[in-house]
């Protein structure tokens, strides 16, 4: 409910810190498109260890040891085959029927 309230207020900027941490991955996949619809017209910054929201994001920043090491869309980062791709592949079975393999650079 807190997510919905924050998005419905239509503020210019919404920060969501681990918004899907307490729900299962199936519900997360169902909820992400709805969150985007509700937040249309706003900028949302989503901080998450779970990557289910990443394919719906315009831009993904990947931190490692306090620095941003990768920056791009979900598809771009998968194609790079770096840290994001490794993390996605570790979690992909939560969101798809089979793991998505990143291409080699």
C-alpha distances in whole Angstrom, upper triangle without the diagonal:
4,5,5,6,9,10,10,12,15,16,19,18,14,15,12,14,14,10,12,14,12,12,16,17,18,14,14,17,15,12,14,16,13,11,15,15,12,14,17,20,18,19,16,18,16,18,18,20,19,21,19,17,21,23,20,21,24,25,25,26,27,28,31,32,31,32,31,33,32,30,30,28,27,30,32,31,32,35,36,36,35,32,29,31,32,28,27,30,29,25,26,27,23,22,26,29,31,31,31,34,35,38,40,41
4,5,5,6,9,10,11,13,14,17,15,11,11,10,11,12,9,11,13,12,13,17,19,19,16,15,18,17,13,14,16,14,11,15,16,13,13,17,18,16,17,14,15,14,15,16,19,19,20,19,17,20,22,20,20,23,23,23,24,25,26,29,30,28,29,28,31,30,28,28,27,26,29,31,30,31,34,35,35,34,31,28,30,31,27,27,30,29,25,27,28,24,23,27,30,32,31,31,34,34,37,40,40
4,6,5,6,9,10,12,13,15,13,9,10,7,10,10,7,9,12,12,13,16,16,17,14,12,15,14,10,11,13,11,8,11,12,10,10,14,16,13,14,11,12,11,13,14,17,16,17,16,14,17,19,16,16,19,20,20,21,23,24,27,28,27,27,26,28,27,25,25,23,22,26,28,27,28,31,32,32,31,28,25,27,28,25,24,27,26,23,24,25,22,21,24,27,29,28,28,31,31,34,37,37
4,5,5,6,9,10,12,15,14,11,12,11,14,14,10,12,15,15,15,17,18,18,15,14,16,14,10,11,12,9,7,10,11,7,9,12,15,13,15,13,15,14,16,17,20,19,20,18,15,19,20,17,18,20,22,22,24,26,27,30,32,30,31,29,31,29,27,27,25,24,27,29,29,30,33,34,34,33,31,28,30,31,28,26,29,29,25,26,27,23,22,25,28,30,30,30,33,33,36,39,39
4,5,5,6,9,11,14,13,11,12,12,14,16,12,15,17,17,17,21,21,22,18,17,19,18,14,15,16,13,11,13,13,10,10,14,15,13,15,13,15,15,18,19,22,22,22,21,18,21,23,20,20,22,23,24,25,27,28,31,33,31,31,30,32,31,29,29,27,27,30,32,31,32,35,36,37,36,33,30,32,34,30,29,32,32,28,29,30,27,26,29,32,34,34,33,36,36,39,41,42
4,6,6,8,8,11,10,7,9,9,12,14,11,14,17,17,18,21,21,22,19,17,19,18,14,14,15,13,10,12,13,9,9,12,13,11,12,10,12,12,15,17,20,20,21,20,17,19,21,18,18,19,20,21,22,24,25,28,30,28,28,27,29,28,26,26,24,24,28,29,29,30,33,34,34,33,31,28,30,32,28,27,31,30,27,28,30,26,25,28,32,33,32,32,35,34,37,39,39
4,5,6,7,10,9,7,10,10,13,15,12,14,17,18,18,21,21,21,18,16,17,16,13,12,13,10,7,9,9,6,5,8,10,8,10,9,12,12,15,17,21,20,20,18,15,18,19,16,15,17,19,20,21,24,25,29,30,28,28,26,29,27,25,24,22,23,26,27,27,28,31,32,33,32,30,27,29,31,28,26,30,30,26,27,28,25,24,27,30,32,31,30,33,32,35,38,38
4,5,8,11,12,10,13,13,17,18,15,17,20,21,20,23,23,23,20,19,20,18,15,15,14,11,10,11,10,6,7,9,11,10,13,12,15,16,19,21,24,23,23,21,18,21,22,19,18,20,22,23,25,28,29,32,34,32,32,30,33,31,28,27,25,26,29,30,30,32,34,35,36,36,34,30,32,34,31,30,33,33,30,30,31,28,26,29,32,34,34,33,36,36,38,41,41
4,6,9,10,9,13,14,17,19,16,19,22,22,23,26,26,26,23,21,23,21,18,18,18,15,13,13,13,9,9,11,11,10,12,12,15,17,20,22,25,25,25,24,21,23,24,21,20,21,23,24,25,28,29,33,34,32,32,30,33,31,29,28,27,27,30,32,32,33,36,37,38,37,35,32,34,36,33,31,35,35,32,32,34,31,29,32,35,37,36,36,38,38,40,42,42
4,6,8,8,12,14,17,20,17,20,23,24,24,26,26,26,23,22,22,21,18,17,16,14,12,12,11,8,7,8,7,6,9,11,14,16,19,21,25,25,24,23,20,21,22,19,18,18,20,22,24,27,28,31,33,31,30,28,31,29,26,26,24,25,28,29,29,31,34,34,36,35,33,30,32,35,32,30,34,34,31,31,33,30,28,31,35,36,35,34,37,36,38,40,40
4,5,7,10,13,16,19,17,20,23,24,25,27,27,28,25,23,24,23,20,18,18,17,14,14,14,11,9,10,9,6,8,10,12,15,18,21,24,25,24,24,20,21,23,20,18,18,20,21,22,25,26,30,31,28,28,26,29,28,25,25,24,25,28,29,29,31,34,34,35,34,32,29,32,34,31,30,34,34,31,32,34,31,29,32,36,37,36,35,37,36,38,40,40
4,7,10,13,17,20,18,21,24,26,26,29,28,29,26,24,24,24,21,19,19,18,15,14,15,13,9,10,7,5,6,8,11,14,17,20,24,24,24,23,20,20,22,19,17,16,17,19,20,23,24,28,30,27,26,24,27,25,22,22,22,23,26,27,27,29,31,32,33,32,31,28,30,33,30,29,33,33,31,31,34,31,29,32,36,37,35,34,36,34,36,38,37
4,7,10,13,16,15,18,21,23,23,26,25,27,24,21,22,23,19,17,18,17,14,13,15,13,9,11,9,6,5,6,8,11,14,17,21,21,21,21,17,18,20,17,15,15,15,16,17,20,21,25,26,23,23,21,24,23,20,20,20,21,25,25,25,27,29,29,31,29,28,25,28,30,27,26,30,30,28,29,31,29,27,30,34,35,33,31,33,32,34,36,35
4,6,10,13,11,15,17,19,20,23,22,23,21,18,20,20,16,14,16,15,11,11,13,11,8,11,11,7,6,5,6,8,11,14,18,18,18,18,15,16,18,16,14,15,15,16,17,19,20,23,25,22,22,21,24,22,20,20,19,20,24,24,24,26,29,29,30,28,26,24,26,28,25,24,28,28,25,26,29,26,24,28,31,32,31,30,32,30,33,35,34
4,6,10,9,13,15,17,18,21,20,22,20,17,19,20,16,14,16,16,12,13,16,14,11,14,14,10,8,6,5,6,8,11,15,16,16,17,14,15,18,16,13,15,15,14,14,17,17,20,22,19,20,18,21,20,18,19,19,19,23,24,22,25,27,27,28,26,24,21,24,26,22,22,26,26,23,24,27,24,23,26,30,31,29,28,30,29,31,33,33
4,6,6,9,11,13,14,17,17,19,17,14,16,17,13,12,15,14,11,12,15,13,11,15,16,12,11,7,6,5,6,8,12,13,14,14,11,13,16,14,13,15,15,14,15,16,17,20,21,19,20,19,21,20,19,19,19,18,22,23,22,23,27,27,27,25,23,20,23,24,20,20,23,23,20,22,24,21,20,24,27,28,26,26,28,27,30,32,32
4,5,9,9,12,14,16,16,19,17,14,17,18,15,14,17,17,14,15,18,17,15,18,19,16,14,10,8,6,5,7,10,11,13,14,12,14,17,16,15,17,16,15,14,15,15,17,19,17,18,17,20,20,19,20,20,19,23,24,22,23,27,26,26,24,21,19,22,22,19,19,22,21,19,21,23,20,20,24,27,28,26,25,27,27,30,31,32
4,6,5,9,10,13,13,16,14,11,14,16,13,12,16,16,13,15,19,18,16,19,21,18,16,12,10,7,6,5,7,8,10,11,10,12,16,15,15,18,17,15,15,15,15,17,19,18,19,18,20,20,19,20,19,18,22,23,21,22,25,25,25,23,20,17,20,20,16,16,20,18,16,18,20,16,17,20,24,24,23,23,25,25,28,30,30
4,6,8,9,12,12,14,12,9,12,13,10,10,13,13,10,13,15,14,14,17,19,16,15,11,11,8,8,7,10,10,11,11,10,13,15,14,14,17,17,16,17,17,18,21,22,21,22,21,23,22,21,21,20,19,22,24,22,23,26,27,26,25,22,19,22,22,18,18,21,20,17,18,20,17,16,20,23,24,23,23,26,26,29,31,32
4,6,6,8,8,11,9,6,10,11,9,9,13,13,11,13,16,16,16,19,21,19,18,14,13,10,10,8,9,8,10,9,9,12,14,14,14,18,18,16,18,18,19,21,23,23,24,22,24,22,22,22,20,18,21,23,22,22,25,26,25,24,21,19,20,21,17,16,19,18,14,16,17,13,13,17,20,21,20,21,24,24,28,30,31
4,6,8,9,12,11,9,12,14,12,13,16,16,15,17,20,19,19,22,24,22,21,17,15,12,10,8,8,7,11,11,11,14,17,17,17,21,20,18,19,18,18,20,22,21,23,22,23,23,23,23,22,20,23,25,23,23,26,27,25,24,21,19,20,20,16,16,19,17,14,16,17,13,14,18,21,22,21,22,24,25,28,30,31
4,7,10,12,10,9,13,14,12,14,17,17,15,19,21,20,20,24,26,24,23,19,18,15,14,12,12,11,14,13,14,17,19,19,20,24,23,21,22,22,22,24,25,25,27,26,27,26,26,27,25,23,26,28,26,26,30,30,29,28,25,22,24,23,20,19,21,19,16,18,18,14,16,19,22,23,23,24,27,28,31,33,35
4,7,8,6,6,10,11,10,12,15,15,14,17,19,19,19,23,25,24,23,19,19,15,15,13,13,11,13,11,13,16,18,17,19,23,23,21,23,22,23,25,27,27,28,27,28,27,26,26,24,22,25,27,25,25,28,29,28,27,25,22,23,23,19,18,20,18,15,16,16,12,13,16,19,21,21,22,25,26,30,32,34
4,6,5,6,9,10,10,12,15,16,16,18,20,20,22,24,27,26,25,21,21,17,17,14,13,11,12,11,13,16,17,17,19,23,23,22,23,23,24,25,27,28,29,28,28,27,27,26,24,21,23,26,24,23,27,28,26,26,24,21,21,21,18,16,18,16,13,14,13,9,10,13,15,17,18,19,23,24,28,30,32
4,5,5,6,9,10,10,13,15,15,17,19,20,21,23,26,25,24,20,20,16,16,13,12,9,10,7,10,13,14,14,17,20,21,19,21,20,22,24,26,27,27,26,26,24,24,23,21,17,20,23,21,20,23,25,23,23,21,18,18,18,15,13,15,13,10,10,10,6,6,10,12,14,14,16,19,21,24,27,29
4,5,5,7,9,10,12,14,15,17,18,19,21,23,26,25,25,22,22,18,19,16,16,12,12,9,12,15,15,15,18,21,22,21,23,23,25,27,30,30,31,29,29,27,26,25,22,19,21,24,23,21,25,27,25,26,24,21,20,21,18,16,17,16,12,12,11,8,7,9,11,14,15,17,20,22,25,28,31
4,5,5,6,9,11,11,12,15,16,16,18,20,24,23,23,20,20,17,18,15,16,13,13,10,11,15,15,15,17,21,22,21,23,24,26,28,30,30,31,29,29,27,27,25,23,20,22,25,24,23,27,28,27,27,25,22,22,23,20,18,19,19,15,15,14,11,10,13,15,18,18,20,23,25,28,31,33
4,5,5,6,9,10,10,12,14,15,16,18,21,20,20,16,17,13,14,12,13,9,10,7,8,11,12,12,14,18,19,17,20,20,22,24,27,27,27,25,26,24,23,22,19,17,19,22,21,20,24,25,24,24,22,19,20,20,17,15,17,17,13,13,13,10,9,12,15,17,17,18,21,22,26,28,30
4,6,6,8,10,10,12,14,15,16,18,21,20,20,17,18,15,16,14,15,11,10,6,7,10,10,10,13,16,18,17,20,20,23,25,28,28,28,25,26,23,22,21,17,15,17,20,19,18,22,24,23,23,22,18,18,20,17,14,16,16,13,12,12,9,7,10,13,15,15,15,19,20,23,27,28
4,6,7,7,9,11,12,13,15,17,20,20,20,18,19,16,18,16,18,14,14,10,10,13,13,11,15,18,20,20,23,23,26,28,31,31,31,28,29,27,25,23,20,18,20,23,23,22,25,27,27,27,26,22,22,23,21,18,20,20,16,15,15,13,10,12,15,18,18,19,22,24,27,30,32
4,6,5,6,9,10,11,12,14,18,17,17,15,16,14,16,14,16,13,13,10,9,13,13,11,13,17,19,18,21,22,24,27,30,29,29,27,28,26,24,23,20,18,20,23,23,23,26,27,27,27,25,22,23,24,21,19,21,21,17,17,17,14,12,15,18,20,21,21,24,25,28,31,32
4,5,5,6,9,10,11,12,16,15,15,12,13,11,13,12,15,12,11,8,6,9,9,7,10,13,15,15,18,19,22,24,27,27,26,24,25,22,20,19,16,14,17,20,19,19,23,24,24,24,23,19,20,22,19,16,19,20,16,15,17,14,12,14,18,20,19,19,22,22,25,28,29
4,5,5,6,9,10,11,14,14,15,13,15,14,16,16,18,16,14,11,9,11,10,7,10,13,15,16,20,21,24,27,30,29,29,26,27,24,22,19,16,15,17,20,20,20,23,25,25,26,25,21,22,24,21,19,21,22,19,17,19,17,14,16,19,21,21,20,23,23,26,29,30
4,5,5,6,9,10,14,14,15,13,16,14,17,17,20,17,16,13,11,14,14,11,13,15,18,19,22,24,26,29,32,31,31,28,29,27,24,22,20,19,21,24,24,24,27,29,29,29,28,24,25,27,24,22,24,25,21,20,22,19,16,18,21,24,24,23,27,27,30,33,34
4,5,5,6,9,12,11,12,10,12,11,14,14,17,16,15,12,10,13,13,10,11,14,16,17,19,21,23,27,29,28,28,25,27,24,22,21,18,18,20,23,23,23,26,28,28,28,26,23,24,26,23,21,24,24,21,20,22,19,17,20,23,25,24,24,27,27,29,32,33
4,5,5,6,9,9,10,9,12,11,15,15,18,17,15,13,10,12,12,8,9,11,14,15,18,20,23,26,29,28,27,24,26,23,20,18,16,16,18,20,21,22,24,26,27,27,25,22,23,25,23,20,24,25,21,21,23,20,17,20,23,25,24,23,26,25,28,31,31
4,5,5,9,10,12,12,15,15,18,19,22,20,19,16,13,15,15,11,12,14,17,19,22,24,27,30,33,31,31,28,29,26,24,22,19,19,21,23,24,25,27,29,30,30,29,25,26,29,26,24,27,28,24,23,25,23,20,22,25,27,27,26,29,28,31,34,34
4,6,9,9,11,11,14,14,18,19,22,21,20,17,14,17,17,13,14,16,18,20,22,25,27,31,33,31,31,28,30,28,25,23,21,21,24,26,26,27,30,31,32,32,30,27,28,30,28,25,29,29,26,25,27,24,22,24,27,29,29,28,31,31,33,36,36
4,6,6,8,8,11,12,16,17,21,20,19,17,14,15,16,12,12,13,16,17,20,22,24,28,30,28,28,25,27,25,22,21,19,19,22,24,24,26,28,29,30,30,28,25,27,29,26,24,28,29,25,25,27,25,22,25,28,30,29,28,30,30,32,35,35
4,6,8,9,13,14,18,20,23,22,20,19,15,16,16,13,12,13,15,18,20,24,26,30,32,30,29,26,28,26,22,21,18,19,22,23,24,26,28,29,30,30,29,26,27,30,28,26,29,30,27,26,28,26,23,26,29,30,30,28,31,30,32,35,34
4,7,10,13,15,19,21,25,24,23,21,18,18,19,15,14,13,16,19,21,24,26,30,32,30,29,26,28,26,22,21,19,21,23,24,25,27,29,30,32,31,30,27,29,32,29,28,31,32,29,29,31,29,26,29,32,33,32,31,33,32,33,36,35
4,6,10,12,16,19,22,22,21,20,16,17,18,14,13,13,14,17,18,22,23,27,29,27,26,23,26,24,21,20,18,20,23,23,24,26,28,29,30,30,28,25,28,30,28,26,30,31,28,28,30,28,26,28,32,33,32,30,32,31,33,35,34
4,7,10,13,16,20,20,18,18,14,15,16,13,11,10,11,13,15,18,20,24,26,23,22,20,22,20,17,16,16,17,20,21,21,23,25,26,27,26,25,22,25,27,25,23,27,28,26,26,29,26,24,27,31,31,30,28,30,28,30,32,31
4,6,10,12,16,16,15,15,11,12,14,12,9,10,11,12,13,16,18,21,23,21,21,18,21,19,16,16,15,16,19,20,20,22,24,25,26,25,23,20,22,25,22,21,25,25,23,23,26,23,21,24,28,29,27,26,28,26,29,31,30
4,7,10,13,14,14,14,11,11,14,12,9,11,10,10,10,13,14,18,20,17,17,15,17,16,14,14,14,15,19,19,18,20,23,23,24,22,20,17,20,22,19,19,23,23,21,22,25,22,21,24,28,28,26,25,26,25,27,29,28
4,6,10,11,10,11,8,9,12,11,9,11,10,9,10,12,13,16,19,17,17,15,17,16,14,15,14,14,18,18,17,19,22,22,22,21,18,16,18,20,17,16,20,20,17,19,21,19,18,21,25,25,23,22,24,23,26,27,27
4,7,9,10,12,10,10,14,14,12,14,12,10,10,10,11,14,15,14,15,13,16,15,14,15,15,15,19,19,17,19,22,21,21,19,17,14,17,18,15,15,19,18,16,18,21,18,18,21,25,25,23,22,24,22,25,27,27
4,5,7,9,8,9,13,13,12,15,13,11,11,10,11,13,16,15,16,14,16,15,15,16,15,14,18,19,16,17,21,21,20,18,15,13,15,16,12,12,16,15,13,15,17,15,15,18,22,22,20,19,21,20,24,25,26
4,6,9,10,10,14,15,14,17,15,12,12,10,11,12,14,14,16,15,15,15,16,17,16,14,18,19,16,16,20,20,18,16,13,11,14,13,9,10,13,12,10,13,15,13,14,17,20,20,18,18,19,19,22,23,24
4,6,8,9,12,13,13,16,15,12,13,12,13,15,17,18,19,17,18,16,17,17,16,13,16,18,16,15,19,19,18,17,14,11,13,13,9,9,12,10,8,10,12,10,10,14,17,17,15,15,17,17,21,23,24
4,5,5,8,10,10,13,13,10,11,11,13,15,18,18,18,16,16,14,14,14,12,10,13,15,12,12,16,16,15,15,12,9,11,11,8,7,10,10,7,8,11,10,9,12,15,15,13,13,15,15,18,20,21
4,6,7,8,10,13,14,12,14,14,17,19,22,22,22,19,20,17,17,16,13,10,13,16,14,14,17,19,18,18,16,12,13,14,11,9,12,12,8,8,11,8,7,10,14,14,13,13,16,16,19,22,23
4,6,6,7,10,11,10,13,13,16,19,22,21,21,18,19,17,15,14,12,10,13,15,14,14,18,19,19,18,17,13,14,16,13,11,14,15,12,12,14,12,10,13,17,17,16,15,18,18,21,23,24
4,5,5,8,8,7,10,11,14,17,20,20,19,16,16,13,12,10,8,6,10,12,10,11,14,15,15,15,14,10,11,14,11,9,13,14,12,11,15,13,11,13,17,17,15,14,16,15,18,20,21
4,6,8,9,9,12,14,17,20,23,23,22,18,18,15,13,11,8,5,8,10,10,10,13,15,15,16,16,12,12,15,13,10,13,15,13,11,14,13,10,12,16,16,14,12,14,14,16,19,20
4,7,9,10,13,15,19,22,25,24,23,20,20,17,15,12,9,8,10,13,13,14,16,18,19,19,19,15,16,18,16,14,17,18,16,14,17,16,13,14,18,19,18,16,18,17,20,23,23
4,5,7,10,13,16,19,22,21,20,17,17,14,12,10,7,7,10,12,12,14,16,17,18,18,17,14,15,18,16,14,17,19,17,16,19,18,15,17,21,21,19,17,19,18,20,23,23
4,7,10,13,17,20,23,22,20,16,17,14,11,8,6,8,10,11,12,14,16,17,18,18,18,15,16,20,18,16,20,21,20,19,22,21,18,20,24,24,22,19,21,19,20,23,22
4,7,10,13,17,20,18,16,13,13,10,7,5,5,7,10,10,10,13,14,14,16,16,15,12,14,17,16,15,18,20,19,18,22,21,19,21,24,24,21,19,20,18,19,21,20
4,6,10,13,16,15,14,10,11,8,6,5,6,7,10,10,8,11,13,13,14,13,12,9,12,14,13,12,16,17,16,16,20,19,17,19,23,22,19,17,18,16,18,19,19
4,6,10,13,12,10,6,8,6,5,7,9,10,13,12,10,13,15,13,15,12,11,9,12,14,13,13,17,18,17,18,22,21,20,22,25,24,21,19,20,17,19,20,19
4,7,10,10,8,6,6,5,6,9,11,11,14,12,9,12,14,13,13,10,8,7,10,12,10,11,15,15,15,17,20,20,19,21,24,23,20,18,18,16,18,18,18
4,7,6,5,4,6,7,9,12,14,14,17,16,13,15,18,15,15,12,9,9,13,13,12,14,17,17,17,19,22,22,22,24,27,26,22,21,21,19,21,21,20
4,6,5,6,6,9,12,15,17,17,19,18,14,17,19,16,15,12,9,10,14,13,12,15,17,16,17,20,23,22,23,25,28,26,23,22,21,19,21,20,20
4,6,8,9,12,15,18,21,21,23,22,18,20,22,19,19,15,12,14,17,16,15,18,20,19,20,23,26,25,26,28,31,29,26,25,25,22,24,24,23
4,7,9,12,14,18,20,21,23,22,19,21,23,21,20,17,14,15,19,18,17,20,22,21,22,24,27,27,27,30,33,31,28,27,27,24,26,26,24
4,6,9,11,15,18,19,21,19,16,19,21,18,18,15,13,14,17,17,16,19,21,21,22,24,27,27,27,29,32,31,27,26,25,22,24,23,22
4,6,7,11,14,15,18,15,13,16,18,15,16,13,11,11,15,16,15,17,20,20,20,22,25,25,25,27,30,28,25,23,23,20,21,21,19
4,7,11,14,14,16,14,11,14,15,12,13,9,8,9,12,13,13,15,18,18,19,21,24,24,24,26,29,27,23,21,20,17,18,18,16
4,7,10,11,12,10,7,11,12,9,11,8,8,7,10,12,12,13,16,17,18,19,22,22,22,23,26,24,21,19,18,15,16,16,14
4,7,9,11,9,7,11,12,10,13,11,11,9,12,15,14,14,17,19,19,19,23,23,22,23,26,25,22,19,19,16,17,17,16
4,7,8,6,6,9,10,10,12,12,12,10,12,15,15,14,17,19,19,18,22,22,20,21,24,23,20,17,17,14,15,17,15
4,5,5,6,9,10,11,13,13,14,10,11,15,14,13,16,18,17,16,20,20,17,18,22,21,18,15,16,13,15,17,16
4,6,5,6,9,10,11,12,12,9,9,12,12,9,12,15,14,12,16,16,14,15,18,17,15,12,13,11,13,15,15
4,5,5,6,9,10,12,13,10,9,13,13,11,13,16,15,13,17,18,15,15,18,17,14,11,11,9,10,13,13
4,5,5,6,9,10,12,10,10,13,14,12,14,17,17,16,20,20,18,18,21,20,17,13,13,10,10,12,11
4,5,5,7,7,9,6,6,10,11,10,12,14,15,14,18,19,17,18,20,19,15,12,12,9,10,11,11
4,5,5,7,9,7,5,8,10,8,9,12,13,11,15,16,15,15,17,15,12,9,8,5,7,9,10
4,5,8,11,10,8,11,13,12,12,16,16,15,18,20,18,18,20,17,14,11,9,6,5,7,7
4,6,9,9,7,10,13,12,13,16,17,16,20,21,20,20,22,20,16,13,11,8,7,7,6
4,7,7,5,7,10,10,10,13,15,14,17,19,19,18,20,17,14,11,9,5,6,6,6
4,6,5,6,9,10,11,13,15,15,18,20,20,20,22,19,16,14,12,9,10,9,9
4,5,5,6,9,10,11,13,14,17,18,18,19,22,19,16,14,13,10,12,12,12
4,5,5,6,8,10,11,11,15,16,15,17,19,17,14,12,12,9,12,13,13
4,5,5,6,9,10,10,13,15,14,15,17,15,11,9,8,6,9,10,11
4,5,5,6,9,10,13,14,15,15,17,15,11,10,9,8,11,11,13
4,5,5,6,8,11,12,13,14,17,15,11,11,11,10,14,15,16
4,5,5,5,9,10,10,11,14,12,9,8,9,9,12,14,16
4,5,5,8,10,10,10,12,10,6,6,6,8,11,13,16
4,6,8,9,11,12,13,11,8,9,10,11,15,16,18
4,6,6,7,9,11,10,8,9,11,13,16,18,21
4,5,5,6,8,7,5,6,9,11,14,17,20
4,5,5,6,5,5,8,11,14,17,20,22
4,6,8,9,9,11,14,16,20,22,25
4,7,8,9,10,13,15,19,22,24
4,5,7,8,12,14,17,20,23
4,7,9,12,16,18,22,25
4,6,9,13,15,18,21
4,6,9,12,15,18
4,6,9,13,15
4,6,9,12
4,6,9
4,6
4
